[in-house]
Amino acid sequence: MLSAKSLFQEILANDDSFALFCSIAASGESQGGWENARIAALVPESERELAPKITRHGADEDKHGRIFNALMKKRGLEPVPVPPETDYTMLLEKHGIGLAHEQLKRDQRLTVQDIVTYLSHSRVTEQRASEQMDLLRKHFADHPDIGRAVKQISNDEDNHLAYCHEELLRFAYAGHGRAIQRTLRECALAEIRIYRDVSLAVMANMGRILGWSKAKSAVLAAGIHAMYAYERLGGWRRMVSLKTPERRNALGGPAPAEPEFV
């Protein structure tokens, strides 16, 4: 029977599919690290106290990229080119979600509205990341090869999501509530569409590597489309709600001095 666990076990067991999975993940995390570093450097003077948290967020993303590269190195694998149609982060940027890279490359201070846009985009994408890592943690936390990495990244993603909730609530109380809700809705509706397209592209590439039958590929594609239908009909709302997180000040202070998976 097809399940998330059995599919990932199949990907994990094959060097070529595992290298593609890790390369896609490492590329996205590294891009996120660069984006956060640039945003931290350009925050407006009125929000300078937020800069260390954004820096910490970016440092975590960079760390995740190194972890995925380390997982490949551990198996004697090299990173492989990331097919453009599977590049989730770049496709979000291409469709106007978040802050444009051209803007971040300039040495011009961001506005408070830019920070609201950044946090709204992050709240949506970190919801996705937290859910994905929670699924992997559920099935592979005790795996001898990837368990430690999965637990470390999952904990970080939960911290990132908590941070987004807390900071967006702060901005909402400061009078930006309507702008936040509008931006969250726009980001969520765009993200679920891009996630569907990227998921289809990733599964198509994995299918070619692993020699999946047309029937198996069709079943997987149908599942992805069904997930999109659910999200389009209302599932997206989980990505736009805001609540006080259990983890308060999740990115406050320096990163914990825990040994990194390498």
C-alpha positions as CSV (number, residue, x, y, z in Angstrom):
1,M,0.0,0.0,0.0
2,L,1.2,3.5,-0.9
3,S,2.0,5.7,2.1
4,A,4.2,8.7,2.9
5,K,6.4,6.3,4.9
6,S,6.8,3.7,2.2
7,L,7.4,6.3,-0.5
8,F,10.2,8.0,1.5
9,Q,11.7,4.6,2.4
10,E,11.9,3.9,-1.3
11,I,13.5,7.3,-2.0
12,L,15.9,6.7,0.9
13,A,17.0,3.3,-0.3
14,N,18.2,4.5,-3.7
15,D,21.3,6.6,-4.0
16,D,20.1,8.6,-7.0
17,S,16.7,9.5,-5.6
18,F,18.2,10.3,-2.2
19,A,20.7,12.6,-3.8
20,L,18.0,14.4,-5.6
21,F,15.8,14.7,-2.5
22,C,18.7,16.1,-0.4
23,S,19.9,18.4,-3.2
24,I,16.4,20.0,-3.6
25,A,16.1,20.4,0.2
26,A,19.7,21.8,0.6
27,S,19.2,24.3,-2.3
28,G,15.9,25.6,-0.8
29,E,17.4,25.9,2.7
30,S,20.5,27.8,1.4
31,Q,18.3,30.2,-0.5
32,G,16.3,30.8,2.6
33,G,19.4,31.4,4.6
34,W,20.6,34.1,2.1
35,E,17.2,35.8,2.0
36,N,17.0,36.0,5.8
37,A,20.6,37.3,6.1
38,R,19.8,40.1,3.6
39,I,16.6,41.0,5.3
40,A,18.4,41.2,8.7
41,A,20.9,43.6,7.2
42,L,18.2,45.8,5.7
43,V,15.6,46.0,8.4
44,P,14.3,49.5,9.1
45,E,15.7,51.4,12.1
46,S,12.4,51.2,13.9
47,E,12.7,47.3,13.9
48,R,16.4,46.8,14.6
49,E,15.5,44.7,17.6
50,L,14.1,42.1,15.2
51,A,17.4,41.8,13.3
52,P,19.0,39.2,15.6
53,K,15.9,36.9,15.3
54,I,16.0,37.2,11.5
55,T,19.7,36.5,11.5
56,R,19.1,33.4,13.7
57,H,16.4,32.3,11.3
58,G,18.8,32.6,8.4
59,A,21.5,30.8,10.3
60,D,19.2,27.9,11.0
61,E,18.3,27.6,7.3
62,D,22.0,27.6,6.4
63,K,22.6,24.9,8.9
64,H,19.8,22.8,7.4
65,G,21.4,23.1,4.0
66,R,24.7,21.8,5.5
67,I,22.8,19.0,7.2
68,F,21.3,17.8,3.9
69,N,24.7,18.0,2.2
70,A,26.2,16.1,5.1
71,L,23.6,13.3,4.7
72,M,24.8,12.9,1.1
73,K,28.4,13.0,1.9
74,K,27.9,10.3,4.6
75,R,26.7,8.0,1.7
76,G,29.5,9.1,-0.6
77,L,27.1,11.1,-2.8
78,E,27.5,14.4,-4.5
79,P,24.8,17.1,-4.9
80,V,23.0,16.9,-8.2
81,P,21.5,19.7,-10.3
82,V,18.0,20.8,-9.0
83,P,15.4,20.7,-11.8
84,P,13.9,24.2,-12.1
85,E,10.4,22.9,-11.8
86,T,11.2,21.5,-8.4
87,D,12.7,24.7,-7.0
88,Y,10.0,25.7,-4.5
89,T,11.8,28.7,-3.1
90,M,12.6,30.2,-6.5
91,L,9.1,29.6,-7.8
92,L,7.6,31.4,-4.9
93,E,9.9,34.4,-5.6
94,K,9.1,34.2,-9.3
95,H,5.4,34.5,-8.5
96,G,5.8,37.5,-6.3
97,I,5.6,35.8,-2.9
98,G,7.8,37.4,-0.3
99,L,10.4,40.0,-1.0
100,A,12.0,40.0,-4.5
101,H,15.7,39.0,-4.7
102,E,16.4,42.2,-6.8
103,Q,15.1,44.2,-3.8
104,L,17.2,42.3,-1.3
105,K,20.4,42.7,-3.4
106,R,20.1,46.5,-3.1
107,D,21.6,48.3,-0.1
108,Q,18.3,50.1,0.6
109,R,16.5,49.9,3.9
110,L,13.3,47.9,3.9
111,T,10.0,49.4,5.1
112,V,7.8,48.1,8.0
113,Q,5.4,46.9,5.3
114,D,8.2,44.9,3.7
115,I,8.9,43.2,7.1
116,V,5.1,42.5,7.4
117,T,5.3,40.9,4.0
118,Y,8.4,38.9,4.9
119,L,6.8,37.6,8.1
120,S,3.5,36.7,6.4
121,H,5.3,34.8,3.7
122,S,7.4,33.0,6.3
123,R,4.3,32.2,8.4
124,V,2.8,30.3,5.4
125,T,6.0,28.5,4.2
126,E,7.1,27.6,7.8
127,Q,3.6,26.0,8.3
128,R,4.4,23.8,5.3
129,A,7.9,23.1,6.5
130,S,6.8,22.3,10.1
131,E,4.2,19.9,8.8
132,Q,6.6,18.1,6.4
133,M,9.2,17.7,9.1
134,D,6.7,16.5,11.6
135,L,5.6,13.8,9.2
136,L,9.3,12.7,8.7
137,R,9.9,12.9,12.5
138,K,6.8,10.7,13.1
139,H,8.2,7.9,10.8
140,F,12.0,8.3,10.9
141,A,13.0,9.9,14.2
142,D,14.7,6.6,15.2
143,H,16.2,5.9,11.8
144,P,20.0,5.3,12.2
145,D,21.0,7.4,9.3
146,I,18.6,10.4,9.2
147,G,16.8,10.3,12.5
148,R,19.1,12.8,14.3
149,A,18.9,15.2,11.3
150,V,15.1,15.0,11.1
151,K,14.6,15.7,14.8
152,Q,17.0,18.7,14.7
153,I,15.4,20.3,11.6
154,S,11.9,19.6,12.8
155,N,12.6,21.4,16.1
156,D,14.0,24.4,14.3
157,E,11.0,24.6,11.9
158,D,8.7,24.6,14.9
159,N,10.7,27.5,16.4
160,H,10.5,29.4,13.1
161,L,6.7,29.0,13.0
162,A,6.3,30.1,16.6
163,Y,8.4,33.2,15.9
164,C,6.3,34.1,12.9
165,H,3.1,33.9,14.9
166,E,4.5,35.9,17.7
167,E,5.9,38.7,15.6
168,L,2.9,39.0,13.3
169,L,0.6,39.3,16.4
170,R,2.9,42.1,17.6
171,F,2.5,43.9,14.3
172,A,-1.3,43.2,14.3
173,Y,-1.6,44.9,17.7
174,A,0.4,47.8,16.3
175,G,-2.3,48.4,13.6
176,H,-1.2,46.2,10.7
177,G,-3.9,43.6,11.2
178,R,-5.7,44.1,7.9
179,A,-2.5,44.2,5.8
180,I,-1.3,41.0,7.5
181,Q,-4.5,39.1,6.8
182,R,-4.6,40.3,3.2
183,T,-1.0,39.3,2.7
184,L,-1.4,36.0,4.4
185,R,-4.3,35.1,2.3
186,E,-2.5,36.0,-1.0
187,C,0.6,34.0,0.1
188,A,-1.4,31.0,1.2
189,L,-3.4,30.7,-2.0
190,A,-0.3,31.1,-4.2
191,E,1.8,28.7,-2.0
192,I,-0.7,25.8,-2.2
193,R,-0.7,26.1,-6.0
194,I,3.1,26.2,-6.2
195,Y,3.4,23.3,-3.7
196,R,1.1,21.2,-5.9
197,D,3.2,21.9,-9.0
198,V,6.5,21.3,-7.2
199,S,5.1,18.1,-5.7
200,L,4.0,16.8,-9.1
201,A,7.5,17.7,-10.5
202,V,9.4,16.0,-7.7
203,M,7.3,12.8,-8.0
204,A,7.8,12.8,-11.8
205,N,11.5,13.0,-11.3
206,M,11.5,10.4,-8.6
207,G,9.4,8.1,-10.8
208,R,11.8,8.2,-13.6
209,I,14.7,7.4,-11.3
210,L,12.9,4.6,-9.5
211,G,11.1,3.2,-12.5
212,W,7.6,3.6,-11.2
213,S,4.8,2.2,-13.3
214,K,2.4,4.6,-15.0
215,A,-0.3,3.3,-12.7
216,K,1.7,4.1,-9.6
217,S,2.6,7.6,-10.9
218,A,-1.0,8.2,-11.7
219,V,-2.1,7.3,-8.2
220,L,0.5,9.6,-6.6
221,A,-0.5,12.4,-9.0
222,A,-4.1,12.0,-8.1
223,G,-3.3,12.1,-4.4
224,I,-1.4,15.4,-4.9
225,H,-4.3,16.9,-6.8
226,A,-6.7,15.7,-4.1
227,M,-4.6,17.5,-1.5
228,Y,-4.6,20.7,-3.5
229,A,-8.4,20.5,-3.8
230,Y,-8.7,20.1,-0.1
231,E,-6.4,23.1,0.5
232,R,-8.1,25.2,-2.1
233,L,-11.5,24.5,-0.6
234,G,-10.5,25.6,2.9
235,G,-7.4,23.8,4.1
236,W,-5.4,26.9,3.3
237,R,-7.0,28.7,6.3
238,R,-4.7,26.8,8.7
239,M,-1.9,28.8,7.1
240,V,-3.3,32.2,7.9
241,S,-4.6,31.9,11.4
242,L,-2.6,33.6,14.2
243,K,-2.3,32.5,17.8
244,T,0.0,33.1,20.7
245,P,2.5,30.2,20.4
246,E,3.5,27.9,23.2
247,R,7.1,28.6,22.4
248,R,7.7,32.2,23.3
249,N,10.6,34.2,22.0
250,A,11.6,31.1,20.1
251,L,14.4,32.8,18.2
252,G,15.5,35.2,20.9
253,G,19.2,35.1,21.9
254,P,21.9,33.2,20.2
255,A,21.4,29.8,18.6
256,P,21.9,27.0,21.2
257,A,25.3,25.4,21.3
258,E,24.1,22.0,20.2
259,P,26.4,19.8,18.1
260,E,25.5,20.1,14.5
261,F,24.8,17.0,12.4
262,V,27.9,16.7,10.2
